[in-house]
Amino acid sequence: MYKRDLATIAGKKSGPWSIIWKSVAPTKVKCFTWLVTRRACLTHNKLQKRGRIIASRCYLCKESLETKNHMFLHCKVTTQVWALFTNLASLNWIMPEHTADLLSCWVRKGGSKS
């Protein structure tokens, strides 16, 4: 499921890019979402693949390898932030495994302007 092409999100052949850029979110949020979706965030995991020697640990929980999915979805600190958000919004939520799946869920639930 993770290997699927992001272009299939919401049935759009152009990818989720138009959904991101047409949203009412601030430009900083749009740019950051685009980077995360494109797997372009420079996490320790990404830097190690580029040849950097880094002792990779998540700066938030100090327990796990710093990957995009861990940092934004599964870190125990991030999980608390998501729990706060879902409680305030009265949502019953199961966190997806990958950030692309999270974007896909939002698109299916709320449309491009949510």
Chimera marker file (.cmm) of the C-alpha trace (Angstrom):
<marker_set name="trace">
<marker id="1" x="0.000" y="0.000" z="0.000" r="1" g="1" b="0" radius="0.5"/>
<marker id="2" x="2.874" y="2.395" z="0.832" r="1" g="1" b="0" radius="0.5"/>
<marker id="3" x="4.501" y="1.783" z="-2.531" r="1" g="1" b="0" radius="0.5"/>
<marker id="4" x="1.449" y="3.017" z="-4.400" r="1" g="1" b="0" radius="0.5"/>
<marker id="5" x="1.800" y="6.116" z="-6.472" r="1" g="1" b="0" radius="0.5"/>
<marker id="6" x="0.571" y="9.234" z="-4.690" r="1" g="1" b="0" radius="0.5"/>
<marker id="7" x="-1.086" y="10.257" z="-7.943" r="1" g="1" b="0" radius="0.5"/>
<marker id="8" x="-3.995" y="7.965" z="-7.125" r="1" g="1" b="0" radius="0.5"/>
<marker id="9" x="-5.041" y="9.996" z="-4.077" r="1" g="1" b="0" radius="0.5"/>
<marker id="10" x="-8.632" y="11.141" z="-4.465" r="1" g="1" b="0" radius="0.5"/>
<marker id="11" x="-8.717" y="9.702" z="-7.980" r="1" g="1" b="0" radius="0.5"/>
<marker id="12" x="-6.677" y="12.583" z="-9.363" r="1" g="1" b="0" radius="0.5"/>
<marker id="13" x="-4.096" y="11.707" z="-11.988" r="1" g="1" b="0" radius="0.5"/>
<marker id="14" x="-2.181" y="14.891" z="-11.310" r="1" g="1" b="0" radius="0.5"/>
<marker id="15" x="-1.379" y="13.778" z="-7.778" r="1" g="1" b="0" radius="0.5"/>
<marker id="16" x="-2.209" y="15.420" z="-4.474" r="1" g="1" b="0" radius="0.5"/>
<marker id="17" x="-0.279" y="18.543" z="-5.429" r="1" g="1" b="0" radius="0.5"/>
<marker id="18" x="-3.311" y="20.458" z="-6.666" r="1" g="1" b="0" radius="0.5"/>
<marker id="19" x="-5.183" y="19.510" z="-3.491" r="1" g="1" b="0" radius="0.5"/>
<marker id="20" x="-2.327" y="20.824" z="-1.355" r="1" g="1" b="0" radius="0.5"/>
<marker id="21" x="-1.849" y="24.080" z="-3.273" r="1" g="1" b="0" radius="0.5"/>
<marker id="22" x="-5.581" y="24.877" z="-3.565" r="1" g="1" b="0" radius="0.5"/>
<marker id="23" x="-6.243" y="24.443" z="0.155" r="1" g="1" b="0" radius="0.5"/>
<marker id="24" x="-6.954" y="27.425" z="2.412" r="1" g="1" b="0" radius="0.5"/>
<marker id="25" x="-3.984" y="26.583" z="4.651" r="1" g="1" b="0" radius="0.5"/>
<marker id="26" x="-1.187" y="29.139" z="5.095" r="1" g="1" b="0" radius="0.5"/>
<marker id="27" x="1.570" y="28.972" z="2.468" r="1" g="1" b="0" radius="0.5"/>
<marker id="28" x="4.101" y="27.676" z="5.026" r="1" g="1" b="0" radius="0.5"/>
<marker id="29" x="1.803" y="24.752" z="5.807" r="1" g="1" b="0" radius="0.5"/>
<marker id="30" x="1.259" y="24.033" z="2.114" r="1" g="1" b="0" radius="0.5"/>
<marker id="31" x="5.021" y="24.010" z="1.455" r="1" g="1" b="0" radius="0.5"/>
<marker id="32" x="5.705" y="21.771" z="4.436" r="1" g="1" b="0" radius="0.5"/>
<marker id="33" x="2.895" y="19.373" z="3.480" r="1" g="1" b="0" radius="0.5"/>
<marker id="34" x="4.284" y="19.227" z="-0.036" r="1" g="1" b="0" radius="0.5"/>
<marker id="35" x="7.764" y="18.357" z="1.300" r="1" g="1" b="0" radius="0.5"/>
<marker id="36" x="6.397" y="15.627" z="3.558" r="1" g="1" b="0" radius="0.5"/>
<marker id="37" x="4.246" y="14.181" z="0.780" r="1" g="1" b="0" radius="0.5"/>
<marker id="38" x="7.171" y="14.200" z="-1.664" r="1" g="1" b="0" radius="0.5"/>
<marker id="39" x="9.317" y="12.443" z="0.967" r="1" g="1" b="0" radius="0.5"/>
<marker id="40" x="11.732" y="15.379" z="0.809" r="1" g="1" b="0" radius="0.5"/>
<marker id="41" x="12.072" y="16.219" z="4.524" r="1" g="1" b="0" radius="0.5"/>
<marker id="42" x="15.673" y="15.847" z="5.619" r="1" g="1" b="0" radius="0.5"/>
<marker id="43" x="15.265" y="13.442" z="8.500" r="1" g="1" b="0" radius="0.5"/>
<marker id="44" x="18.258" y="11.598" z="9.948" r="1" g="1" b="0" radius="0.5"/>
<marker id="45" x="17.216" y="8.550" z="7.974" r="1" g="1" b="0" radius="0.5"/>
<marker id="46" x="17.354" y="10.543" z="4.703" r="1" g="1" b="0" radius="0.5"/>
<marker id="47" x="20.705" y="12.142" z="5.600" r="1" g="1" b="0" radius="0.5"/>
<marker id="48" x="22.231" y="8.747" z="6.393" r="1" g="1" b="0" radius="0.5"/>
<marker id="49" x="21.187" y="7.482" z="2.962" r="1" g="1" b="0" radius="0.5"/>
<marker id="50" x="23.050" y="10.475" z="1.483" r="1" g="1" b="0" radius="0.5"/>
<marker id="51" x="26.251" y="9.403" z="3.257" r="1" g="1" b="0" radius="0.5"/>
<marker id="52" x="26.118" y="11.571" z="6.391" r="1" g="1" b="0" radius="0.5"/>
<marker id="53" x="27.340" y="9.877" z="9.557" r="1" g="1" b="0" radius="0.5"/>
<marker id="54" x="24.680" y="10.581" z="12.166" r="1" g="1" b="0" radius="0.5"/>
<marker id="55" x="23.708" y="8.786" z="15.350" r="1" g="1" b="0" radius="0.5"/>
<marker id="56" x="20.029" y="8.856" z="14.539" r="1" g="1" b="0" radius="0.5"/>
<marker id="57" x="17.587" y="9.332" z="17.382" r="1" g="1" b="0" radius="0.5"/>
<marker id="58" x="14.299" y="11.168" z="17.409" r="1" g="1" b="0" radius="0.5"/>
<marker id="59" x="14.812" y="14.541" z="19.113" r="1" g="1" b="0" radius="0.5"/>
<marker id="60" x="11.339" y="14.387" z="20.628" r="1" g="1" b="0" radius="0.5"/>
<marker id="61" x="11.302" y="10.955" z="22.282" r="1" g="1" b="0" radius="0.5"/>
<marker id="62" x="15.015" y="9.990" z="22.116" r="1" g="1" b="0" radius="0.5"/>
<marker id="63" x="13.927" y="6.377" z="21.613" r="1" g="1" b="0" radius="0.5"/>
<marker id="64" x="13.544" y="5.587" z="17.946" r="1" g="1" b="0" radius="0.5"/>
<marker id="65" x="15.221" y="6.146" z="14.615" r="1" g="1" b="0" radius="0.5"/>
<marker id="66" x="14.236" y="9.509" z="13.128" r="1" g="1" b="0" radius="0.5"/>
<marker id="67" x="12.176" y="8.729" z="10.058" r="1" g="1" b="0" radius="0.5"/>
<marker id="68" x="9.422" y="10.776" z="8.456" r="1" g="1" b="0" radius="0.5"/>
<marker id="69" x="6.669" y="8.391" z="9.569" r="1" g="1" b="0" radius="0.5"/>
<marker id="70" x="7.997" y="8.162" z="13.119" r="1" g="1" b="0" radius="0.5"/>
<marker id="71" x="8.485" y="11.895" z="13.506" r="1" g="1" b="0" radius="0.5"/>
<marker id="72" x="5.073" y="12.961" z="12.163" r="1" g="1" b="0" radius="0.5"/>
<marker id="73" x="2.865" y="10.041" z="13.154" r="1" g="1" b="0" radius="0.5"/>
<marker id="74" x="4.256" y="7.510" z="15.616" r="1" g="1" b="0" radius="0.5"/>
<marker id="75" x="6.575" y="9.271" z="18.074" r="1" g="1" b="0" radius="0.5"/>
<marker id="76" x="5.116" y="9.197" z="21.587" r="1" g="1" b="0" radius="0.5"/>
<marker id="77" x="5.268" y="13.021" z="21.737" r="1" g="1" b="0" radius="0.5"/>
<marker id="78" x="3.643" y="13.410" z="18.320" r="1" g="1" b="0" radius="0.5"/>
<marker id="79" x="0.995" y="10.854" z="19.285" r="1" g="1" b="0" radius="0.5"/>
<marker id="80" x="0.020" y="13.058" z="22.241" r="1" g="1" b="0" radius="0.5"/>
<marker id="81" x="-0.371" y="16.069" z="19.935" r="1" g="1" b="0" radius="0.5"/>
<marker id="82" x="-2.532" y="14.022" z="17.542" r="1" g="1" b="0" radius="0.5"/>
<marker id="83" x="-4.614" y="12.781" z="20.497" r="1" g="1" b="0" radius="0.5"/>
<marker id="84" x="-5.192" y="16.365" z="21.627" r="1" g="1" b="0" radius="0.5"/>
<marker id="85" x="-6.269" y="17.358" z="18.116" r="1" g="1" b="0" radius="0.5"/>
<marker id="86" x="-8.579" y="14.381" z="17.634" r="1" g="1" b="0" radius="0.5"/>
<marker id="87" x="-10.155" y="14.870" z="21.077" r="1" g="1" b="0" radius="0.5"/>
<marker id="88" x="-10.811" y="18.566" z="20.421" r="1" g="1" b="0" radius="0.5"/>
<marker id="89" x="-12.327" y="17.711" z="17.040" r="1" g="1" b="0" radius="0.5"/>
<marker id="90" x="-14.317" y="14.789" z="18.536" r="1" g="1" b="0" radius="0.5"/>
<marker id="91" x="-12.792" y="12.353" z="16.054" r="1" g="1" b="0" radius="0.5"/>
<marker id="92" x="-12.427" y="8.615" z="16.476" r="1" g="1" b="0" radius="0.5"/>
<marker id="93" x="-9.100" y="8.039" z="14.763" r="1" g="1" b="0" radius="0.5"/>
<marker id="94" x="-6.645" y="5.254" z="14.037" r="1" g="1" b="0" radius="0.5"/>
<marker id="95" x="-3.301" y="6.619" z="12.912" r="1" g="1" b="0" radius="0.5"/>
<marker id="96" x="-2.246" y="5.329" z="9.487" r="1" g="1" b="0" radius="0.5"/>
<marker id="97" x="1.165" y="3.786" z="8.986" r="1" g="1" b="0" radius="0.5"/>
<marker id="98" x="2.478" y="6.343" z="6.481" r="1" g="1" b="0" radius="0.5"/>
<marker id="99" x="2.139" y="10.101" z="5.990" r="1" g="1" b="0" radius="0.5"/>
<marker id="100" x="0.840" y="9.602" z="2.437" r="1" g="1" b="0" radius="0.5"/>
<marker id="101" x="-1.996" y="7.494" z="3.852" r="1" g="1" b="0" radius="0.5"/>
<marker id="102" x="-2.830" y="10.302" z="6.284" r="1" g="1" b="0" radius="0.5"/>
<marker id="103" x="-3.168" y="12.804" z="3.433" r="1" g="1" b="0" radius="0.5"/>
<marker id="104" x="-5.292" y="10.323" z="1.529" r="1" g="1" b="0" radius="0.5"/>
<marker id="105" x="-7.645" y="9.950" z="4.541" r="1" g="1" b="0" radius="0.5"/>
<marker id="106" x="-8.046" y="13.720" z="4.831" r="1" g="1" b="0" radius="0.5"/>
<marker id="107" x="-8.833" y="14.081" z="1.143" r="1" g="1" b="0" radius="0.5"/>
<marker id="108" x="-11.482" y="11.345" z="1.262" r="1" g="1" b="0" radius="0.5"/>
<marker id="109" x="-13.042" y="12.749" z="4.449" r="1" g="1" b="0" radius="0.5"/>
<marker id="110" x="-13.081" y="16.485" z="3.946" r="1" g="1" b="0" radius="0.5"/>
<marker id="111" x="-12.324" y="17.385" z="0.384" r="1" g="1" b="0" radius="0.5"/>
<marker id="112" x="-9.697" y="19.764" z="-0.872" r="1" g="1" b="0" radius="0.5"/>
<marker id="113" x="-10.737" y="22.768" z="1.230" r="1" g="1" b="0" radius="0.5"/>
<marker id="114" x="-10.604" y="21.039" z="4.647" r="1" g="1" b="0" radius="0.5"/>
<link id1="1" id2="2" r="1" g="1" b="0" radius="0.2"/>
<link id1="2" id2="3" r="1" g="1" b="0" radius="0.2"/>
<link id1="3" id2="4" r="1" g="1" b="0" radius="0.2"/>
<link id1="4" id2="5" r="1" g="1" b="0" radius="0.2"/>
<link id1="5" id2="6" r="1" g="1" b="0" radius="0.2"/>
<link id1="6" id2="7" r="1" g="1" b="0" radius="0.2"/>
<link id1="7" id2="8" r="1" g="1" b="0" radius="0.2"/>
<link id1="8" id2="9" r="1" g="1" b="0" radius="0.2"/>
<link id1="9" id2="10" r="1" g="1" b="0" radius="0.2"/>
<link id1="10" id2="11" r="1" g="1" b="0" radius="0.2"/>
<link id1="11" id2="12" r="1" g="1" b="0" radius="0.2"/>
<link id1="12" id2="13" r="1" g="1" b="0" radius="0.2"/>
<link id1="13" id2="14" r="1" g="1" b="0" radius="0.2"/>
<link id1="14" id2="15" r="1" g="1" b="0" radius="0.2"/>
<link id1="15" id2="16" r="1" g="1" b="0" radius="0.2"/>
<link id1="16" id2="17" r="1" g="1" b="0" radius="0.2"/>
<link id1="17" id2="18" r="1" g="1" b="0" radius="0.2"/>
<link id1="18" id2="19" r="1" g="1" b="0" radius="0.2"/>
<link id1="19" id2="20" r="1" g="1" b="0" radius="0.2"/>
<link id1="20" id2="21" r="1" g="1" b="0" radius="0.2"/>
<link id1="21" id2="22" r="1" g="1" b="0" radius="0.2"/>
<link id1="22" id2="23" r="1" g="1" b="0" radius="0.2"/>
<link id1="23" id2="24" r="1" g="1" b="0" radius="0.2"/>
<link id1="24" id2="25" r="1" g="1" b="0" radius="0.2"/>
<link id1="25" id2="26" r="1" g="1" b="0" radius="0.2"/>
<link id1="26" id2="27" r="1" g="1" b="0" radius="0.2"/>
<link id1="27" id2="28" r="1" g="1" b="0" radius="0.2"/>
<link id1="28" id2="29" r="1" g="1" b="0" radius="0.2"/>
<link id1="29" id2="30" r="1" g="1" b="0" radius="0.2"/>
<link id1="30" id2="31" r="1" g="1" b="0" radius="0.2"/>
<link id1="31" id2="32" r="1" g="1" b="0" radius="0.2"/>
<link id1="32" id2="33" r="1" g="1" b="0" radius="0.2"/>
<link id1="33" id2="34" r="1" g="1" b="0" radius="0.2"/>
<link id1="34" id2="35" r="1" g="1" b="0" radius="0.2"/>
<link id1="35" id2="36" r="1" g="1" b="0" radius="0.2"/>
<link id1="36" id2="37" r="1" g="1" b="0" radius="0.2"/>
<link id1="37" id2="38" r="1" g="1" b="0" radius="0.2"/>
<link id1="38" id2="39" r="1" g="1" b="0" radius="0.2"/>
<link id1="39" id2="40" r="1" g="1" b="0" radius="0.2"/>
<link id1="40" id2="41" r="1" g="1" b="0" radius="0.2"/>
<link id1="41" id2="42" r="1" g="1" b="0" radius="0.2"/>
<link id1="42" id2="43" r="1" g="1" b="0" radius="0.2"/>
<link id1="43" id2="44" r="1" g="1" b="0" radius="0.2"/>
<link id1="44" id2="45" r="1" g="1" b="0" radius="0.2"/>
<link id1="45" id2="46" r="1" g="1" b="0" radius="0.2"/>
<link id1="46" id2="47" r="1" g="1" b="0" radius="0.2"/>
<link id1="47" id2="48" r="1" g="1" b="0" radius="0.2"/>
<link id1="48" id2="49" r="1" g="1" b="0" radius="0.2"/>
<link id1="49" id2="50" r="1" g="1" b="0" radius="0.2"/>
<link id1="50" id2="51" r="1" g="1" b="0" radius="0.2"/>
<link id1="51" id2="52" r="1" g="1" b="0" radius="0.2"/>
<link id1="52" id2="53" r="1" g="1" b="0" radius="0.2"/>
<link id1="53" id2="54" r="1" g="1" b="0" radius="0.2"/>
<link id1="54" id2="55" r="1" g="1" b="0" radius="0.2"/>
<link id1="55" id2="56" r="1" g="1" b="0" radius="0.2"/>
<link id1="56" id2="57" r="1" g="1" b="0" radius="0.2"/>
<link id1="57" id2="58" r="1" g="1" b="0" radius="0.2"/>
<link id1="58" id2="59" r="1" g="1" b="0" radius="0.2"/>
<link id1="59" id2="60" r="1" g="1" b="0" radius="0.2"/>
<link id1="60" id2="61" r="1" g="1" b="0" radius="0.2"/>
<link id1="61" id2="62" r="1" g="1" b="0" radius="0.2"/>
<link id1="62" id2="63" r="1" g="1" b="0" radius="0.2"/>
<link id1="63" id2="64" r="1" g="1" b="0" radius="0.2"/>
<link id1="64" id2="65" r="1" g="1" b="0" radius="0.2"/>
<link id1="65" id2="66" r="1" g="1" b="0" radius="0.2"/>
<link id1="66" id2="67" r="1" g="1" b="0" radius="0.2"/>
<link id1="67" id2="68" r="1" g="1" b="0" radius="0.2"/>
<link id1="68" id2="69" r="1" g="1" b="0" radius="0.2"/>
<link id1="69" id2="70" r="1" g="1" b="0" radius="0.2"/>
<link id1="70" id2="71" r="1" g="1" b="0" radius="0.2"/>
<link id1="71" id2="72" r="1" g="1" b="0" radius="0.2"/>
<link id1="72" id2="73" r="1" g="1" b="0" radius="0.2"/>
<link id1="73" id2="74" r="1" g="1" b="0" radius="0.2"/>
<link id1="74" id2="75" r="1" g="1" b="0" radius="0.2"/>
<link id1="75" id2="76" r="1" g="1" b="0" radius="0.2"/>
<link id1="76" id2="77" r="1" g="1" b="0" radius="0.2"/>
<link id1="77" id2="78" r="1" g="1" b="0" radius="0.2"/>
<link id1="78" id2="79" r="1" g="1" b="0" radius="0.2"/>
<link id1="79" id2="80" r="1" g="1" b="0" radius="0.2"/>
<link id1="80" id2="81" r="1" g="1" b="0" radius="0.2"/>
<link id1="81" id2="82" r="1" g="1" b="0" radius="0.2"/>
<link id1="82" id2="83" r="1" g="1" b="0" radius="0.2"/>
<link id1="83" id2="84" r="1" g="1" b="0" radius="0.2"/>
<link id1="84" id2="85" r="1" g="1" b="0" radius="0.2"/>
<link id1="85" id2="86" r="1" g="1" b="0" radius="0.2"/>
<link id1="86" id2="87" r="1" g="1" b="0" radius="0.2"/>
<link id1="87" id2="88" r="1" g="1" b="0" radius="0.2"/>
<link id1="88" id2="89" r="1" g="1" b="0" radius="0.2"/>
<link id1="89" id2="90" r="1" g="1" b="0" radius="0.2"/>
<link id1="90" id2="91" r="1" g="1" b="0" radius="0.2"/>
<link id1="91" id2="92" r="1" g="1" b="0" radius="0.2"/>
<link id1="92" id2="93" r="1" g="1" b="0" radius="0.2"/>
<link id1="93" id2="94" r="1" g="1" b="0" radius="0.2"/>
<link id1="94" id2="95" r="1" g="1" b="0" radius="0.2"/>
<link id1="95" id2="96" r="1" g="1" b="0" radius="0.2"/>
<link id1="96" id2="97" r="1" g="1" b="0" radius="0.2"/>
<link id1="97" id2="98" r="1" g="1" b="0" radius="0.2"/>
<link id1="98" id2="99" r="1" g="1" b="0" radius="0.2"/>
<link id1="99" id2="100" r="1" g="1" b="0" radius="0.2"/>
<link id1="100" id2="101" r="1" g="1" b="0" radius="0.2"/>
<link id1="101" id2="102" r="1" g="1" b="0" radius="0.2"/>
<link id1="102" id2="103" r="1" g="1" b="0" radius="0.2"/>
<link id1="103" id2="104" r="1" g="1" b="0" radius="0.2"/>
<link id1="104" id2="105" r="1" g="1" b="0" radius="0.2"/>
<link id1="105" id2="106" r="1" g="1" b="0" radius="0.2"/>
<link id1="106" id2="107" r="1" g="1" b="0" radius="0.2"/>
<link id1="107" id2="108" r="1" g="1" b="0" radius="0.2"/>
<link id1="108" id2="109" r="1" g="1" b="0" radius="0.2"/>
<link id1="109" id2="110" r="1" g="1" b="0" radius="0.2"/>
<link id1="110" id2="111" r="1" g="1" b="0" radius="0.2"/>
<link id1="111" id2="112" r="1" g="1" b="0" radius="0.2"/>
<link id1="112" id2="113" r="1" g="1" b="0" radius="0.2"/>
<link id1="113" id2="114" r="1" g="1" b="0" radius="0.2"/>
</marker_set>
